[in-house]
Amino acid sequence: MNKSLSSSVEEYRELTLRGMILGALITVIFTASNVYLGLKVGLTFASSIPAAVISMAVLKFFKGSNILENNMVQTQASAAGTLSTIIFVLPGLLMAGYWSGFPFWQTTLLCIAGGILGVIFTIPLRYAMVVKSELPYPEGVAAAEILKVGGHEEGDDRQGGSGIKELAAGGALAGLMSFCAGGLRVIADSASYWFKSGTAIFQLPMGFSLALLGAGYLVGLTGGIAILLGISIAWGIAVPYFSSHIPQPSDMEMAAFAMKLWKEKVRFIGAGTIGIAAVWTLLMLLKPMVEGMKMSFKSFGGGASATERSEQDLSPKAMIFWVLSMMFILGVSFYHFIGDSHITGGMAWLLVVVCTLLASVIGFLVAAACGYMAGLVGSSSSPISGVGIVSIVIISLVLLVVGESGGLMADEANRKFLLALTLFCGSAVICVASISNDNLQDLKTGYLLKATPWRQQIALIIGCIVGAFVISPVLELLYEAYGFTGAMPREGMDAAQALAAPQATLMTTIASGIFAHNLEWAYIFTGIAIGAVLIVVDLVLKKSSGGKRALPVLAVGMGIYLPPSVTMPIVIGAVLAAVLKHIIGKKAENREGRLKNAERIGTLFSAGLIVGESLVGVVMAFIIAFSVTNGGSDAPLALNLQNWDAAASWLGLAFFVTGMFFFAQRVLKAGR
């Protein structure tokens, strides 16, 4: 682009056909990547920044491309990548034994309706939370800065093209390691050292995922320390305590026994901590959300500012149309879902109405909360899974009351159906929450670039529709290739390669416990108590440091809940980011500029690590699915080396350390 941002943007084309096509292509890549990463480790990445870089690199070859067109592409692509968080709940339908695959139209319509409601519900919040708010919106601001850099003159050495190099380098590095670990299976993706003190079992865990190293770099030191505290609570206190009080079966190895205790007891403690953290966040945000909505609706009615192009949202009539249309689609989805059961007549229609209202009302409430949280801590760090847990509990309790009043709970098949309906309804809420998370972030980027809000909102809707068509086939592919923990499509599959789908596992367990009246409430309440204490600690830290120090309670809960082989690389990535920042910041000259450039390169390289590993996982899924379909192995590329376990662990560690040093070298070079 040969025009600077300071020139008039009124003549720029924004929502173009070529931009929508490019956005759709990026959407497919990032949605598939996020679905894979979310199912494997329970984390997804914000795709705004890599989408912006790719858009700049591609559209610069076309005449008339500009910064606002690039912004529309990243807006569309980021919406679809974010929609993939439906995998935090939906796989539970297979784990509960209700589905044996992912019905295309039911899954797609649910994603479309939930996603578009997420877009519409946050539009009235734009004026208060984006225009008039002091919220930092870290990813939204970062995306705007990268787009501005890409809009400089051709001679600028910090153009978007250099960002593509960082994305490609990170992607190639992580992709190679992922191929060696998951394809050839010559290196390990994790290792652990187990030991006993008396009868208490301890674990020193380590994971070798470069994608998670990149995720940790983006999370930052505060989040990393909180996750490390969670790991310490789980594996330094809880598991040793339970293992010292519960006899180890003679036919079970130490590691297997400890993992059983963690899955059956300690994870519920983590769930309680996550739940109380989500509820506390909602309570803290209640007052500013209400005030913000009042301001937004006042400005929404008209006024001088509404005539400015950069202040024009979708009209109230259009918003009402979209909301009613999506509620109708939700109702149709629930009708067909309920129609697959043997429940008919008035009870079936009651469930359709109740679920449609639950998804819409809870969705509206979490939309405001998630939008605010995204502005506060960023989309990647926002506790979507915590909000999902609270939603699942509410939906379960409401449907339990409906089921008991209607006499459905006496039949086992009906209880199983109500569990499935809870997960299906919860999936719609997660769609609303995740898109709300992303929407205000993108609108912040657009506000900084003087984009037209209503055009961005149309781009977000397009992104939701395109992403919704991708999610079901990718889920089906990954399920057939790897299976999920607790849900394998075929006998004899390698359970070690199954995708953990941690949030879906947890939410299925919680909903099942509520309907069976056997939920381990004692462990959940223990987690709630731990979370309450940590909330007080967080408040004290913020007050004593003037807001400079904090202890994110949700991150502590995730440290307790997620497998330590997943969380340790995140902690290492967070520490690496802090160390590199300290080294670069020691020199006084041009400190701010050097830090800013290093942060940009680090962010892009991290995104490359995440995308590279995720895409190799998806490609491997295609290869495995093809092999299995033709009667082959679940590991068609594995070399099957004998007595290789110890060597694989050391090679995994060596590859991880080498990747970490290469990452550090790129960031330090950018900071010179």
Salt bridges, closest charged atoms under 4 A:
GLU10 OE1 - ARG309 NE 3.17
GLU11 OE2 - LYS3 NZ 2.73
GLU14 OE2 - ARG309 NH1 3.30
GLU14 OE2 - ARG455 NH1 3.49
GLU69 OE2 - ARG18 NE 2.68
GLU145 OE2 - LYS148 NZ 3.78
GLU145 OE1 - LYS596 NZ 3.36
ASP156 OD2 - HIS152 ND1 2.51
GLU166 OE2 - ARG666 NH2 3.13
GLU264 OE1 - LYS260 NZ 3.18
GLU311 OE1 - ARG126 NH2 3.12
ASP313 OD1 - ARG126 NE 2.80
GLU404 OE2 - HIS517 NE2 3.49
GLU412 OE1 - ARG415 NH2 2.45
GLU480 OE1 - ARG490 NH1 3.11
ASP494 OD2 - ARG185 NH1 3.25
ASP538 OD2 - LYS542 NZ 3.20
GLU613 OE2 - LYS40 NZ 3.66
ASP634 OD1 - ARG490 NH2 3.48
